[in-house]
Amino acid sequence: MRLIRTERLLLRAVDAADADALYAIYGDPETNRYNPHGPYPSLAHARRKLAAWMEGWDRYGFGCWAAALTETPGHVLGFGGLSCEDYGGIDRLNLGYRFAPAAWGQGLASEMGEQALRCAFGDLSAPTVSARVRPANLPSIRVLLRLGFGHHGMLRDIPAAPASLVYARHAPSPR
């Protein structure tokens, strides 16, 4: 799960060298249009987040991937994958993703999400994968629907902000 090739993407576990790319993507106001927390405020903040993601890989054996096109493996254009997240006091396996605006509209989030679901239901034998999305983030909602997620409720996860929509996808039934 640390290094995976899809049709167009190279997905690899994040490492300390990804700090600049992480800050470029998560520090961009455009990629935070629906995020009440706003962009990452500094490269130092991105480094702390990256360290936490790397710790997640060490602890759980899965986590956030750095995504690049297979023909340009040194150019990170997004981040995403699986994490353990708190959903109102309940830990859930969470799918998340964020790509640079230049990568939007190409189906890359769906391609990454499909691989994350294969890992979740295959390698991890997870019964369910959840995802949180802001109600106005229609592009992300469309990705989740394409991946077979269904609306599963609401979560008041950020004070003074509208509740997040919670989506869930259950493991396929054994044949």
ZADREN-950448 format. One record per residue (C-alpha): x, y, z; residue in one letter. Coordinates in nm, 3 decimals, decimal comma. Each point is the difference from the previous one (the first is absolute). Layout:
N
<<X; Y; Z>; 'A'>
...
This chain:
175
<<0,000; 0,000; 0,000>; 'M'>
<<0,298; 0,235; 0,032>; 'R'>
<<0,057; 0,012; -0,378>; 'L'>
<<-0,276; -0,061; -0,252>; 'I'>
<<-0,035; 0,067; -0,370>; 'R'>
<<-0,341; 0,057; -0,149>; 'T'>
<<-0,080; 0,063; -0,365>; 'E'>
<<0,131; 0,357; 0,020>; 'R'>
<<0,124; 0,055; 0,354>; 'L'>
<<0,295; -0,090; 0,213>; 'L'>
<<-0,119; -0,007; 0,362>; 'L'>
<<0,268; -0,019; 0,267>; 'R'>
<<0,014; 0,048; 0,374>; 'A'>
<<0,081; 0,360; 0,088>; 'V'>
<<0,349; 0,087; 0,120>; 'D'>
<<0,176; 0,307; 0,141>; 'A'>
<<0,101; 0,114; -0,350>; 'A'>
<<-0,370; 0,067; -0,078>; 'D'>
<<-0,023; 0,307; 0,226>; 'A'>
<<0,027; 0,259; -0,278>; 'D'>
<<-0,260; -0,176; -0,216>; 'A'>
<<-0,231; -0,043; 0,298>; 'L'>
<<0,023; 0,370; 0,083>; 'Y'>
<<-0,049; 0,099; -0,366>; 'A'>
<<-0,322; -0,202; -0,021>; 'I'>
<<-0,143; 0,039; 0,350>; 'Y'>
<<0,118; 0,360; 0,030>; 'G'>
<<-0,180; 0,100; -0,321>; 'D'>
<<-0,321; 0,197; 0,071>; 'P'>
<<-0,162; -0,159; -0,308>; 'E'>
<<0,039; -0,354; 0,138>; 'T'>
<<-0,151; 0,122; 0,327>; 'N'>
<<-0,309; 0,163; -0,148>; 'R'>
<<-0,227; -0,228; 0,208>; 'Y'>
<<0,230; -0,045; 0,301>; 'N'>
<<-0,108; 0,207; 0,303>; 'P'>
<<0,353; -0,029; 0,142>; 'H'>
<<0,144; 0,171; -0,306>; 'G'>
<<0,337; -0,058; -0,161>; 'P'>
<<0,304; -0,125; 0,188>; 'Y'>
<<0,158; 0,313; 0,149>; 'P'>
<<0,366; -0,096; -0,045>; 'S'>
<<0,251; -0,254; -0,122>; 'L'>
<<0,067; -0,086; 0,367>; 'A'>
<<-0,368; -0,091; 0,041>; 'H'>
<<0,020; -0,222; -0,310>; 'A'>
<<0,308; -0,172; 0,145>; 'R'>
<<-0,188; -0,075; 0,325>; 'R'>
<<-0,296; -0,146; -0,193>; 'K'>
<<0,236; -0,205; -0,213>; 'L'>
<<0,172; -0,136; 0,312>; 'A'>
<<-0,341; -0,105; 0,137>; 'A'>
<<-0,085; -0,173; -0,328>; 'W'>
<<0,333; -0,186; 0,004>; 'M'>
<<-0,068; -0,104; 0,359>; 'E'>
<<-0,337; -0,136; -0,119>; 'G'>
<<0,181; -0,220; -0,253>; 'W'>
<<0,228; -0,131; 0,276>; 'D'>
<<-0,288; -0,059; 0,239>; 'R'>
<<-0,266; -0,147; -0,232>; 'Y'>
<<0,188; -0,118; -0,307>; 'G'>
<<-0,208; 0,225; -0,226>; 'F'>
<<-0,054; 0,369; -0,045>; 'G'>
<<0,020; 0,292; -0,234>; 'C'>
<<0,166; -0,041; -0,339>; 'W'>
<<0,181; 0,260; -0,205>; 'A'>
<<-0,143; -0,027; -0,352>; 'A'>
<<0,187; 0,065; -0,323>; 'A'>
<<-0,066; -0,089; -0,360>; 'L'>
<<0,194; -0,311; -0,099>; 'T'>
<<0,185; 0,193; -0,273>; 'E'>
<<0,108; 0,273; 0,246>; 'T'>
<<0,060; -0,187; 0,328>; 'P'>
<<0,199; 0,285; 0,155>; 'G'>
<<-0,286; 0,252; -0,030>; 'H'>
<<-0,255; -0,045; 0,281>; 'V'>
<<-0,340; 0,126; -0,112>; 'L'>
<<-0,211; -0,119; 0,291>; 'G'>
<<-0,031; -0,183; 0,328>; 'F'>
<<-0,256; -0,246; 0,125>; 'G'>
<<-0,076; -0,342; 0,131>; 'G'>
<<-0,121; -0,159; 0,319>; 'L'>
<<0,026; 0,118; 0,360>; 'S'>
<<-0,160; -0,067; 0,337>; 'C'>
<<-0,215; 0,302; 0,083>; 'E'>
<<-0,224; 0,101; 0,289>; 'D'>
<<-0,364; 0,026; -0,105>; 'Y'>
<<-0,160; 0,149; 0,309>; 'G'>
<<0,174; -0,234; 0,244>; 'G'>
<<0,002; -0,302; -0,231>; 'I'>
<<0,317; -0,094; -0,189>; 'D'>
<<-0,069; -0,083; -0,363>; 'R'>
<<0,206; -0,092; -0,301>; 'L'>
<<-0,008; 0,319; -0,205>; 'N'>
<<0,063; 0,070; -0,368>; 'L'>
<<0,144; 0,342; -0,077>; 'G'>
<<0,159; 0,167; -0,303>; 'Y'>
<<0,115; 0,337; -0,123>; 'R'>
<<0,159; 0,085; -0,333>; 'F'>
<<0,160; 0,310; -0,146>; 'A'>
<<-0,246; 0,200; -0,215>; 'P'>
<<0,195; -0,091; -0,316>; 'A'>
<<-0,097; -0,364; 0,062>; 'A'>
<<-0,374; 0,062; 0,049>; 'W'>
<<-0,259; -0,141; -0,236>; 'G'>
<<0,216; -0,290; -0,121>; 'Q'>
<<-0,145; -0,278; 0,217>; 'G'>
<<0,317; -0,033; 0,207>; 'L'>
<<-0,179; 0,023; 0,337>; 'A'>
<<-0,231; -0,281; -0,112>; 'S'>
<<0,296; -0,208; -0,117>; 'E'>
<<0,175; 0,049; 0,334>; 'M'>
<<-0,322; -0,068; 0,189>; 'G'>
<<-0,057; -0,328; -0,186>; 'E'>
<<0,345; -0,116; 0,104>; 'Q'>
<<-0,057; 0,107; 0,360>; 'A'>
<<-0,323; -0,202; 0,007>; 'L'>
<<0,181; -0,306; -0,140>; 'R'>
<<0,253; 0,032; 0,281>; 'C'>
<<-0,267; 0,058; 0,265>; 'A'>
<<-0,223; -0,292; -0,097>; 'F'>
<<0,276; -0,234; -0,117>; 'G'>
<<0,320; 0,054; 0,200>; 'D'>
<<-0,165; 0,137; 0,314>; 'L'>
<<-0,328; -0,199; -0,014>; 'S'>
<<-0,181; 0,315; 0,111>; 'A'>
<<-0,379; -0,024; 0,015>; 'P'>
<<-0,056; 0,368; -0,083>; 'T'>
<<0,184; 0,307; -0,124>; 'V'>
<<-0,134; 0,344; 0,090>; 'S'>
<<0,059; 0,347; -0,141>; 'A'>
<<-0,087; 0,350; 0,117>; 'R'>
<<-0,075; 0,280; -0,240>; 'V'>
<<-0,123; 0,356; 0,032>; 'R'>
<<-0,355; 0,039; -0,135>; 'P'>
<<0,101; 0,251; -0,269>; 'A'>
<<0,286; -0,215; -0,133>; 'N'>
<<-0,193; -0,148; -0,291>; 'L'>
<<0,309; -0,122; -0,193>; 'P'>
<<0,110; -0,210; 0,298>; 'S'>
<<-0,352; -0,130; 0,055>; 'I'>
<<-0,009; -0,110; -0,366>; 'R'>
<<0,328; -0,191; 0,051>; 'V'>
<<-0,146; -0,181; 0,301>; 'L'>
<<-0,318; -0,090; -0,189>; 'L'>
<<0,207; -0,131; -0,294>; 'R'>
<<0,191; -0,216; 0,249>; 'L'>
<<-0,326; -0,152; 0,127>; 'G'>
<<-0,030; 0,191; 0,327>; 'F'>
<<-0,344; 0,083; 0,136>; 'G'>
<<-0,107; 0,286; 0,223>; 'H'>
<<0,017; -0,122; 0,359>; 'H'>
<<-0,081; 0,304; 0,212>; 'G'>
<<0,144; 0,326; 0,129>; 'M'>
<<0,279; 0,079; 0,242>; 'L'>
<<0,054; 0,320; 0,197>; 'R'>
<<0,377; -0,021; -0,018>; 'D'>
<<0,102; 0,366; -0,025>; 'I'>
<<-0,149; 0,256; 0,241>; 'P'>
<<-0,171; 0,298; -0,165>; 'A'>
<<-0,010; -0,176; -0,339>; 'A'>
<<-0,278; -0,195; -0,171>; 'P'>
<<0,002; -0,369; 0,081>; 'A'>
<<0,200; -0,226; -0,227>; 'S'>
<<-0,180; -0,255; -0,210>; 'L'>
<<0,107; -0,354; 0,081>; 'V'>
<<0,018; -0,257; -0,278>; 'Y'>
<<0,070; -0,371; 0,040>; 'A'>
<<0,084; -0,293; -0,224>; 'R'>
<<-0,038; -0,353; 0,129>; 'H'>
<<0,219; -0,292; -0,100>; 'A'>
<<-0,136; -0,209; -0,285>; 'P'>
<<-0,181; -0,314; 0,108>; 'S'>
<<0,206; -0,318; -0,031>; 'P'>
<<-0,089; -0,202; -0,306>; 'R'>
